[in-house]
Amino acid sequence: MEGVRRKRECWGKRRAGAEVCWGCRSRHIPGGSRAPSLRCWLCPGGGAVRSGPAGGGAGAGTGAPMAAPRAVLLLSGKRKSGKDFVAEELRSRLGPDVCIILRLSGPLKEQYAKEHGLDFQRLLDASAYKEMFRQDMIRWGEEKRHADPGFFCRAAVEGALQPVWVVSDTRRLSDVEWFRDAYGDVVQTVRVVATEETRKRRNWVFVTGVDDAESECGLDQGVAFDWVITNDGDEVALGKQLEILVQSLHKNL
């Protein structure tokens, strides 16, 4: 496949003579007997990513390679800045066969709902139900990330096949670092901004413990964003900004 990287490399870092894959978190010892990982460049097969682990899982046994993403857009921004809207607009312009939206909060909410006996689907929407549990989900999520910084990132990218990935809810430096470690130069950071007046018109109200938490402020510093998208309700202005971004993405497809 033209343009797909074929060199043998790992998404993680080399440690103690073994090559550690961030995709499956397994240690791939040259000549070892471990089955191929779903997302590991080190697995047998000419250096290409295999379709899935032998003996089970999505795509197992098909022999069809999974291409690495050509572009990974990490969207961030304050609550009610319109991150989801911008993500949907990008997917609409690129097409669903080219672009997929990934949400780090999806696996977080799913696991949180399982452990606490809650309605996962209701946690996904912008409802009062979700707001009831937001602060506790933040606390619980931080505990999970502290134990394993890549826990939700790995879960979010599982099975993504499209060449462009839009991560619509990047919130922490650890998220950015994980994706950069895993995918290198194809990662681009996108900041979605809106004035407080605009956000208030979208029913934003400052909540202590939420709007001053790392989940909202973690990327206020420490990242030189590749793109800054202003989303103050001017559809024409937003469209022009997104078109420039989309044209840039097409150069890599």
C-alpha positions as a printed Julia matrix, in Angstrom:
253×3 Matrix{Float64}:
   0.0     0.0    0.0
   1.57    3.23  -1.14
   2.51    5.61   1.63
   2.12    3.1    4.48
   5.22    2.85   6.63
   6.9    -0.54   6.29
   9.93   -0.16   8.51
  10.12   -2.27  11.63
   9.49    0.02  14.55
   7.53   -0.03  17.77
   4.92    2.41  19.03
   6.5     2.18  22.45
  10.1     2.35  23.58
  12.87   -0.23  23.54
  13.63   -1.54  27.0
  16.21   -4.05  28.16
  16.65   -5.57  24.71
  12.93   -6.18  24.27
  10.64   -4.05  22.16
   7.56   -2.89  24.06
   4.4    -2.16  22.12
   2.02    0.52  23.44
  -0.76   -1.09  21.42
  -0.79   -4.38  23.29
   1.65   -3.57  26.1
   3.46   -6.86  25.45
   7.2    -7.39  25.24
   8.13   -8.58  21.77
  11.35  -10.55  22.01
  13.03  -11.19  18.65
  12.47  -14.85  17.82
   9.85  -15.15  20.55
   6.57  -16.98  20.27
   4.13  -14.23  21.19
   1.16  -13.88  18.84
   0.96  -10.74  16.68
  -0.6    -7.68  18.3
  -3.54   -5.87  16.75
  -1.55   -2.65  16.46
   2.13   -3.58  16.57
   4.67   -2.8   13.87
   6.94   -5.51  15.27
   4.68   -8.42  14.46
   5.67  -10.8   11.62
   4.54   -9.91   8.13
   7.05   -7.64   6.45
   6.84   -5.01   9.14
   3.21   -4.18   8.39
   0.59   -4.07  11.11
  -1.31   -7.31  11.29
  -5.1    -7.46  11.22
  -5.4    -9.03  14.64
  -4.01  -11.52  17.11
  -3.85  -15.12  16.05
  -6.69  -17.18  17.41
  -9.27  -14.46  18.01
 -10.24  -10.82  17.99
 -11.4    -8.48  15.24
  -9.95   -9.41  11.9
  -8.14  -12.46  13.27
  -7.08  -14.9   10.61
  -8.01  -12.64   7.67
  -4.4   -11.78   6.79
  -5.51   -8.24   5.84
  -3.1    -5.58   7.14
  -4.26   -2.6    9.18
  -2.72    0.67   8.02
  -1.48    3.15  10.58
  -3.32    6.51  10.62
  -2.09    9.17   8.21
  -3.29   11.94  10.54
  -4.34   12.08  14.2
  -6.05   15.3   15.28
  -6.17   15.87  19.04
  -9.0    18.32  19.72
  -9.11   20.17  23.02
 -11.01   23.12  24.44
 -13.14   24.32  27.31
 -16.61   23.03  28.04
 -19.18   24.34  25.54
 -16.47   25.53  23.16
 -17.94   23.16  20.56
 -15.34   20.4   20.29
 -17.89   17.75  19.32
 -19.44   20.04  16.72
 -16.06   20.76  15.15
 -15.23   17.04  15.15
 -18.51   16.22  13.4
 -17.9    18.96  10.83
 -14.47   17.53  10.05
 -15.87   14.04   9.6
 -18.64   15.39   7.39
 -16.15   17.18   5.15
 -13.72   14.26   4.95
 -16.33   11.51   4.82
 -16.91    8.58   7.21
 -14.71    6.26   5.15
 -11.77    8.61   5.64
 -12.37   10.05   9.11
 -13.42    8.53  12.42
 -14.17   10.36  15.67
 -12.59    8.82  18.76
 -13.58    9.83  22.28
 -11.37    9.12  25.26
 -14.4     9.63  27.49
 -16.24    6.73  25.82
 -14.23    3.9   27.4
 -13.99    5.91  30.62
 -17.76    6.28  30.91
 -18.39    2.69  29.87
 -16.08    1.28  32.54
 -17.35    3.76  35.14
 -20.95    2.76  34.39
 -20.11   -0.94  34.74
 -18.37   -0.47  38.07
 -21.12    1.76  39.48
 -24.22    0.16  37.97
 -25.17    3.2   35.86
 -26.77    3.75  32.45
 -23.84    4.02  30.03
 -25.91    5.5   27.18
 -27.21    8.31  29.4
 -23.67    9.14  30.47
 -22.78    9.75  26.81
 -25.18   12.63  26.19
 -25.21   16.19  27.51
 -27.87   15.44  30.1
 -28.4    16.32  33.73
 -27.88   12.6   34.42
 -24.26   12.86  33.29
 -23.73   16.06  35.26
 -24.8    14.28  38.45
 -21.78   11.99  38.18
 -19.27   14.24  36.38
 -17.12   15.1   39.43
 -16.94   11.52  40.65
 -16.12   10.31  37.13
 -13.27   12.84  37.02
 -11.91   11.54  40.33
 -12.29    7.92  39.26
 -10.69    8.58  35.87
  -7.7    10.28  37.48
  -7.13    7.23  39.65
  -7.17    4.99  36.57
  -4.77    7.28  34.67
  -2.42    7.48  37.62
  -2.15    3.7   37.61
  -1.88    3.49  33.79
  -1.6     6.78  31.77
  -2.45    5.06  28.48
  -5.46    3.08  29.71
  -8.21    5.13  28.01
  -6.11    6.06  24.96
  -5.5     2.42  24.05
  -9.16    1.59  24.51
 -10.27    4.53  22.34
  -8.16    3.61  19.29
  -9.06   -0.08  19.37
 -10.27   -1.15  15.93
  -9.98    2.28  14.23
  -9.34    1.7   10.51
  -9.81    5.08   8.83
  -6.72    7.08   7.81
  -7.78   10.19   9.77
  -8.52   10.0   13.47
 -10.15   12.92  15.28
  -9.89   12.61  19.06
 -12.62   15.0   20.16
 -11.89   15.25  23.88
  -8.15   15.47  24.55
  -7.79   16.94  28.03
  -4.36   16.22  29.52
  -0.71   16.47  28.65
  -0.44   12.74  29.3
  -2.99   12.17  26.48
  -0.95   14.27  24.05
   2.28   12.57  25.09
   0.79    9.1   24.65
  -0.4     9.81  21.11
   2.88   11.47  20.16
   4.84    8.52  21.51
   2.57    6.11  19.66
   2.11    7.87  16.31
   4.84   10.47  16.05
   4.69   13.14  13.36
   1.17   12.34  12.16
  -0.23   13.82  15.39
  -1.54   17.39  15.23
  -3.02   19.36  18.14
  -6.15   21.43  17.55
  -7.48   23.94  20.08
 -11.15   24.89  19.79
 -11.83   28.27  21.39
 -14.95   30.3   22.14
 -15.53   33.36  24.3
 -17.15   33.03  27.71
 -20.16   34.93  26.34
 -20.58   32.36  23.58
 -20.17   29.47  26.0
 -22.76   30.98  28.34
 -25.21   31.19  25.44
 -24.62   27.46  25.11
 -25.66   27.04  28.78
 -22.18   26.9   30.26
 -22.02   27.75  33.98
 -18.8    27.63  35.99
 -18.79   24.65  38.35
 -16.15   24.43  41.07
 -14.34   21.11  40.93
 -15.09   20.74  37.22
 -14.06   23.9   35.41
 -10.99   24.36  37.59
  -9.96   20.68  37.44
  -7.2    19.16  35.31
  -9.84   17.76  32.96
 -10.64   21.35  31.92
  -7.32   23.11  32.54
  -4.74   20.42  31.79
  -3.89   21.83  28.35
  -4.08   25.54  29.19
  -0.28   25.47  29.21
   2.48   23.26  27.88
   1.23   22.7   24.32
   2.06   24.75  21.22
  -1.1    24.02  19.23
  -0.77   23.28  15.54
  -4.22   24.71  14.85
  -6.51   27.11  16.73
 -10.15   27.03  15.59
 -12.43   29.86  16.69
 -16.0    28.64  17.16
 -18.09   31.63  18.26
 -21.17   30.84  16.22
 -20.12   32.39  12.9
 -20.69   29.47  10.53
 -18.97   31.14   7.58
 -15.83   31.95   9.58
 -15.75   28.45  11.06
 -16.2    26.89   7.64
 -13.23   28.8    6.22
 -10.99   27.64   9.08
 -12.05   24.02   8.71
 -11.56   24.09   4.95
  -7.92   25.15   5.39
  -7.42   22.3    7.86
  -9.12   19.77   5.59
  -7.02   20.84   2.61
  -3.91   20.33   4.7
  -5.08   16.83   5.67
  -5.74   15.86   2.05
  -2.05   16.37   1.29
  -1.26   13.44   3.56
  -3.92   11.05   2.25
